[in-house]
Amino acid sequence: MPALSGGAVGKEFVRSRIRTYSAVRNERYRFTQEVKTGTPCELFDLETDPGELTNLVDEPRYASTIDALRKVVAQVVAEGDTLES
């Protein structure tokens, strides 16, 4: 998946937004956060759970992963992914 891993296209993350929810995805994880409150909503490990059936957002062992992905969401919002429709 070159577009997700920073290969040929040069993107490390793919991002999306629906209403007040912003999501980022890399080759391993998909993370969704409610932007207005900063509340993490979903974290899926796409290597072990490609069907996104087990939400890991409340698992303490993923706290550092969530922190890193929250920073990516903050950067996405700062670059102009506004909540205006």
RAWONOR-V270832 format. One line per field, one symbol per residue. ss: DSSP state (2 for helix, 1 for strand, 0 for the rest). A space follows every 10 residues. Layout:
# RAWONOR-V270832
ss = ???
This chain:
# RAWONOR-V270832
ss = 0222200000 0001111100 1111100011 1111000011 1111100000 0000000002 2222222222 2222222200 00000
